[in-house]
Amino acid sequence: MTRVWFNRTFSNVRAVLDLIRRGDAAGEFRLVCTHPEPSFPGFVPAHEQALEPAGLSGADYVDFCLDFCRERHVDALWPGKEARLLTEQRPRFSAIGVRLLSVAAPESLERLHDKARFALEASQFHLPTPETIPFRTVAEFESAYERLRFTHEVLCIKPAKGVNGAGFRVIQEGHAGLEGLLRDGVYSIQLGCLRQLLARHPPAETWLLMEYLAGDEYSLDAVGDGRRLIALTQRRKASGGAYGQRIVARSDLTQAVSELTERFGLTGLFNAQFREGRHGPRLLEVNPRFAGGIGYTGAAGLNLPYLALRGLIQGFTEQDYQEAPRLAADMTVLEVAQYERHEVAA
């Protein structure tokens, strides 16, 4: 039996652990989950749970992880928190017999996390990124805005480093007052307000000004072996208040993810985001981790978390390669929460 540790990560690891246990009929894997919060949802499907000390980061967190691996006899670590730093320390984990299941090499992780650098590199891909210009000062913003606004009707901003869409805003021109908040929603900002913020409080980190893509959004969950795409689920997100997500199979998106797998050496489970624009789909970002909507993938009939873990630990089979890339069938899926009572220690 292989003991696999999922250190601190997002709450959607609950779906990942549940899917692995569903696929692991032979009981090959023992899943260990840790988090500083006692009520963390990921504890429910895990075989073992433990609390992480709060506030650790950097080298101190690496030392904690090494000690935890020794104490709990961990065979493999699927990194969440400090993934890049832990990957850099792979030799130290290997020395105590622990496999680090990182999605990519440290330098590739850095390229993927830096959205400004990624946008520049990905502008030449099969499906490129939206036209993007980085900025940090009001002068840089004004120059970028004048250039992009000439060719794009609507623009948007987001931080060069961030997760879960934090900081993303569509720029609204004009002065709509409080009524604009009702019409434009929480993901917008007035151009005048943005200019004032930049003038008074220039950001400490780089931000991106981009063309806004108004079409359908696609979230692709994928498994790669570092060179080749093994399996893929393409989720078209519902719009207009509709429920569920549509599982599709677009050849252009499959080709784009195959290119990403090879270029960045993506191994195991990862996610890519695309959105339709005036000139077709554009690549938004690659997340070297499982996505928030990974539960939809399980409902679509492809158990990507289990496939990824089995392939990383035991190697992908000849059948995996013969069928690659395996795609989920066309359907609409819902992810419905199930509520259970669990006693949590105070």
C-alpha positions as CSV (number, residue, x, y, z in Angstrom):
1,M,0.0,0.0,0.0
2,T,1.3,3.5,-1.0
3,R,0.8,6.2,1.6
4,V,0.1,9.5,-0.3
5,W,0.1,12.8,1.6
6,F,-1.9,15.9,0.5
7,N,-0.6,18.8,2.4
8,R,-2.5,22.1,2.9
9,T,-4.4,23.0,-0.2
10,F,-7.9,24.2,-1.4
11,S,-11.1,22.7,0.0
12,N,-11.9,21.1,-3.4
13,V,-9.3,18.4,-2.5
14,R,-12.4,16.8,-1.0
15,A,-13.6,15.9,-4.5
16,V,-10.1,14.7,-5.5
17,L,-9.7,12.4,-2.5
18,D,-13.3,11.1,-3.0
19,L,-12.6,10.3,-6.7
20,I,-9.3,8.5,-5.9
21,R,-11.1,6.3,-3.3
22,R,-13.8,5.5,-5.8
23,G,-11.3,4.4,-8.4
24,D,-9.0,2.5,-6.0
25,A,-11.1,-0.7,-5.7
26,A,-8.0,-2.7,-4.8
27,G,-7.1,-0.4,-1.9
28,E,-3.6,0.5,-3.3
29,F,-3.5,4.0,-1.8
30,R,-3.8,5.3,1.8
31,L,-4.7,9.0,1.6
32,V,-3.4,11.4,4.3
33,C,-4.7,15.0,4.4
34,T,-3.4,17.9,6.6
35,H,-4.6,21.5,7.1
36,P,-4.4,24.0,10.0
37,E,-8.2,24.2,10.2
38,P,-9.9,21.4,12.2
39,S,-13.1,21.6,10.2
40,F,-11.4,21.4,6.8
41,P,-13.7,19.5,4.3
42,G,-10.8,17.5,2.9
43,F,-10.5,15.5,6.1
44,V,-13.8,13.8,5.5
45,P,-12.8,11.5,2.5
46,A,-9.2,11.0,3.7
47,H,-8.0,7.8,5.4
48,E,-5.9,9.8,7.9
49,Q,-6.1,13.5,9.0
50,A,-3.7,15.7,10.9
51,L,-3.4,19.4,11.8
52,E,-0.6,21.5,10.3
53,P,1.0,24.2,12.4
54,A,-0.3,27.6,11.3
55,G,2.0,30.3,10.1
56,L,4.8,28.2,8.7
57,S,6.3,29.1,5.3
58,G,9.5,28.9,3.3
59,A,12.3,26.7,4.7
60,D,10.5,26.2,8.0
61,Y,7.6,24.6,6.1
62,V,9.9,22.4,4.1
63,D,11.4,21.1,7.4
64,F,7.9,20.4,8.7
65,C,7.1,18.5,5.6
66,L,10.2,16.4,5.8
67,D,9.6,15.6,9.5
68,F,5.9,14.7,8.8
69,C,7.0,12.3,6.0
70,R,9.3,10.5,8.4
71,E,6.8,10.4,11.3
72,R,3.9,9.2,9.1
73,H,5.9,6.9,6.8
74,V,4.7,8.9,3.7
75,D,5.6,7.3,0.4
76,A,4.5,10.1,-1.9
77,L,3.7,13.8,-1.4
78,W,1.1,15.5,-3.7
79,P,2.1,19.2,-2.9
80,G,-0.3,22.0,-2.5
81,K,1.1,24.7,-0.3
82,E,4.7,25.8,-1.3
83,A,4.6,23.5,-4.3
84,R,7.4,25.2,-6.1
85,L,9.7,25.3,-3.1
86,L,9.0,21.7,-2.2
87,T,9.7,20.7,-5.8
88,E,13.1,22.5,-5.5
89,Q,13.8,20.3,-2.5
90,R,13.0,17.0,-4.3
91,P,16.4,15.5,-3.6
92,R,15.9,15.9,0.2
93,F,12.6,14.0,-0.1
94,S,14.1,11.4,-2.3
95,A,16.8,10.8,0.2
96,I,14.2,9.6,2.8
97,G,12.3,7.6,0.2
98,V,9.5,10.1,-0.6
99,R,8.3,10.7,-4.2
100,L,7.3,14.3,-4.8
101,L,4.3,14.3,-7.3
102,S,4.9,17.8,-8.7
103,V,3.1,18.8,-11.9
104,A,6.3,20.4,-13.4
105,A,9.9,21.3,-12.7
106,P,10.5,24.4,-10.5
107,E,11.4,26.6,-13.4
108,S,8.2,25.6,-15.3
109,L,6.1,26.3,-12.2
110,E,7.6,29.8,-12.0
111,R,6.8,30.4,-15.6
112,L,3.2,29.3,-15.2
113,H,2.7,31.3,-12.0
114,D,4.1,34.5,-13.4
115,K,1.1,35.5,-15.7
116,A,3.0,38.4,-17.3
117,R,5.9,36.1,-18.4
118,F,3.4,33.4,-19.4
119,A,1.3,35.8,-21.5
120,L,4.4,36.8,-23.4
121,E,5.5,33.2,-24.0
122,A,2.0,31.9,-24.8
123,S,1.3,34.7,-27.3
124,Q,2.9,32.4,-29.9
125,F,1.0,29.2,-29.0
126,H,-1.5,27.4,-31.2
127,L,-4.2,29.2,-29.2
128,P,-2.5,32.3,-27.9
129,T,-3.3,34.4,-24.8
130,P,-5.4,37.6,-25.0
131,E,-3.4,40.6,-26.0
132,T,-1.8,41.7,-22.8
133,I,0.5,44.5,-21.5
134,P,1.9,44.5,-17.9
135,F,1.9,47.8,-15.9
136,R,2.9,49.0,-12.4
137,T,2.4,52.8,-12.6
138,V,-0.3,55.1,-13.8
139,A,1.9,56.2,-16.7
140,E,2.4,52.6,-17.8
141,F,-1.3,52.0,-17.5
142,E,-2.3,55.0,-19.6
143,S,0.2,54.0,-22.3
144,A,-1.1,50.4,-22.3
145,Y,-4.7,51.5,-22.2
146,E,-4.3,53.9,-25.2
147,R,-2.7,51.1,-27.2
148,L,-5.1,48.3,-26.5
149,R,-8.3,50.4,-26.5
150,F,-7.6,51.3,-30.1
151,T,-8.2,47.7,-31.2
152,H,-10.4,46.3,-28.4
153,E,-13.8,47.6,-27.2
154,V,-13.5,46.4,-23.6
155,L,-10.4,45.8,-21.5
156,C,-9.8,44.2,-18.1
157,I,-7.1,43.9,-15.5
158,K,-5.8,41.2,-13.1
159,P,-2.6,40.7,-11.0
160,A,0.3,39.0,-12.6
161,K,0.4,36.5,-9.7
162,G,-2.8,35.2,-8.1
163,V,-5.3,32.4,-7.9
164,N,-9.1,31.9,-8.2
165,G,-9.6,35.1,-10.2
166,A,-8.6,37.4,-7.3
167,G,-8.3,41.0,-8.5
168,F,-9.9,40.4,-11.9
169,R,-12.0,43.4,-13.0
170,V,-13.6,44.5,-16.3
171,I,-13.0,48.2,-16.9
172,Q,-16.1,50.2,-17.4
173,E,-15.8,53.7,-19.0
174,G,-18.0,56.6,-17.9
175,H,-19.4,57.5,-14.5
176,A,-22.4,55.3,-13.6
177,G,-22.5,56.1,-9.9
178,L,-23.9,53.6,-7.4
179,E,-26.4,52.4,-10.1
180,G,-23.4,51.0,-12.0
181,L,-22.7,48.6,-9.2
182,L,-26.1,47.0,-9.7
183,R,-25.7,46.8,-13.5
184,D,-22.0,45.9,-13.8
185,G,-21.6,43.5,-10.8
186,V,-18.7,42.9,-8.5
187,Y,-16.2,42.1,-11.2
188,S,-16.0,45.6,-12.7
189,I,-14.3,48.8,-12.0
190,Q,-14.9,52.3,-13.3
191,L,-12.0,53.7,-15.4
192,G,-11.9,56.9,-13.4
193,C,-11.7,55.0,-10.1
194,L,-8.9,52.8,-11.4
195,R,-6.9,55.8,-12.4
196,Q,-7.3,57.4,-9.0
197,L,-6.2,54.2,-7.3
198,L,-3.1,53.9,-9.4
199,A,-2.2,57.6,-8.9
200,R,-2.6,57.4,-5.1
201,H,-1.4,53.8,-4.4
202,P,0.8,52.4,-7.2
203,P,0.8,48.6,-6.9
204,A,3.8,46.9,-5.4
205,E,3.5,44.0,-7.9
206,T,2.9,43.8,-11.6
207,W,-0.6,43.9,-13.0
208,L,-1.9,43.0,-16.5
209,L,-4.1,45.0,-18.8
210,M,-5.8,42.7,-21.3
211,E,-8.4,42.5,-24.0
212,Y,-11.7,41.3,-22.4
213,L,-13.1,38.1,-23.9
214,A,-16.9,38.1,-23.7
215,G,-17.6,34.6,-25.0
216,D,-17.9,31.1,-23.5
217,E,-15.4,30.0,-20.9
218,Y,-13.8,26.6,-20.9
219,S,-12.1,24.8,-18.0
220,L,-10.0,21.8,-19.1
221,D,-8.9,19.2,-16.5
222,A,-6.1,17.1,-17.9
223,V,-3.6,14.3,-17.1
224,G,-0.1,14.3,-18.7
225,D,3.0,12.2,-18.4
226,G,5.4,15.1,-18.9
227,R,5.5,14.6,-22.7
228,R,2.1,13.5,-23.8
229,L,-1.5,14.2,-23.0
230,I,-3.2,11.1,-21.5
231,A,-6.7,12.2,-20.7
232,L,-8.8,15.3,-20.9
233,T,-12.2,16.7,-19.8
234,Q,-13.4,19.9,-21.4
235,R,-16.0,21.8,-19.3
236,R,-17.9,24.7,-20.9
237,K,-19.2,26.8,-18.0
238,A,-22.8,27.8,-17.9
239,S,-23.8,31.4,-18.4
240,G,-26.9,33.4,-17.7
241,G,-27.8,31.7,-14.4
242,A,-28.0,28.2,-15.9
243,Y,-26.9,25.3,-13.7
244,G,-24.3,22.7,-14.4
245,Q,-21.5,22.6,-17.0
246,R,-21.5,21.1,-20.5
247,I,-18.8,18.5,-21.2
248,V,-17.6,19.1,-24.8
249,A,-14.8,17.7,-27.0
250,R,-13.3,20.5,-29.2
251,S,-10.3,19.4,-31.2
252,D,-8.7,22.8,-31.1
253,L,-8.7,22.8,-27.3
254,T,-7.3,19.2,-27.2
255,Q,-4.4,20.3,-29.5
256,A,-3.7,23.3,-27.4
257,V,-3.5,21.3,-24.1
258,S,-1.3,18.7,-25.9
259,E,1.1,21.5,-26.8
260,L,1.1,22.8,-23.2
261,T,1.8,19.3,-21.8
262,E,4.9,19.0,-24.0
263,R,6.2,22.5,-23.7
264,F,6.0,22.7,-19.9
265,G,6.6,19.0,-19.1
266,L,3.2,18.8,-17.3
267,T,2.9,15.6,-15.3
268,G,-0.1,14.3,-13.4
269,L,-3.3,16.4,-12.9
270,F,-3.5,20.0,-14.1
271,N,-6.0,22.5,-15.4
272,A,-6.1,25.0,-18.4
273,Q,-8.5,27.9,-18.9
274,F,-9.7,29.2,-22.2
275,R,-12.3,31.8,-23.3
276,E,-13.9,32.7,-26.6
277,G,-13.1,36.1,-28.1
278,R,-13.7,37.8,-31.4
279,H,-11.1,35.7,-33.0
280,G,-11.9,32.4,-31.4
281,P,-10.8,30.8,-28.1
282,R,-7.8,32.3,-26.3
283,L,-5.7,30.7,-23.5
284,L,-6.2,32.4,-20.2
285,E,-3.9,30.4,-17.9
286,V,-2.5,27.0,-16.9
287,N,-3.0,26.0,-13.3
288,P,-0.4,23.4,-12.2
289,R,-2.9,21.9,-9.8
290,F,-6.4,20.5,-9.8
291,A,-9.2,23.0,-10.5
292,G,-12.1,24.1,-8.3
293,G,-14.5,22.3,-10.7
294,I,-12.7,18.9,-10.6
295,G,-15.9,17.3,-9.2
296,Y,-17.6,17.9,-12.5
297,T,-15.0,15.8,-14.2
298,G,-15.8,12.9,-11.9
299,A,-19.5,13.2,-12.8
300,A,-18.5,13.1,-16.5
301,G,-17.2,9.5,-16.2
302,L,-13.4,10.2,-16.4
303,N,-11.8,9.7,-13.0
304,L,-8.8,11.9,-13.7
305,P,-7.5,12.2,-10.0
306,Y,-7.2,8.4,-9.8
307,L,-5.8,8.0,-13.3
308,A,-3.1,10.7,-12.5
309,L,-2.1,9.1,-9.1
310,R,-2.0,5.6,-10.5
311,G,0.1,6.7,-13.4
312,L,2.5,8.7,-11.3
313,I,3.0,5.9,-8.8
314,Q,2.7,2.7,-10.9
315,G,3.4,4.2,-14.4
316,F,0.8,4.7,-17.2
317,T,-0.2,1.5,-18.9
318,E,0.0,0.5,-22.6
319,Q,-3.8,0.9,-22.7
320,D,-3.5,4.5,-21.4
321,Y,-1.2,5.4,-24.3
322,Q,-3.3,3.5,-26.9
323,E,-6.4,5.4,-25.9
324,A,-4.6,8.8,-25.4
325,P,-5.9,11.4,-25.3
326,R,-9.0,9.9,-23.7
327,L,-11.9,12.4,-23.8
328,A,-15.1,12.5,-21.7
329,A,-18.3,12.1,-23.6
330,D,-20.6,15.0,-24.5
331,M,-23.1,15.7,-21.7
332,T,-24.3,18.2,-19.1
333,V,-23.3,17.5,-15.5
334,L,-24.2,18.8,-12.1
335,E,-22.1,18.7,-9.0
336,V,-24.4,18.3,-6.0
337,A,-23.2,18.6,-2.5
338,Q,-24.0,15.8,0.0
339,Y,-24.3,16.8,3.6
340,E,-23.2,14.5,6.4
341,R,-22.6,15.1,10.1
342,H,-19.0,14.7,11.4
343,E,-17.8,15.5,14.9
344,V,-14.8,17.8,14.9
345,A,-12.4,18.2,17.8
346,A,-12.5,21.7,19.3
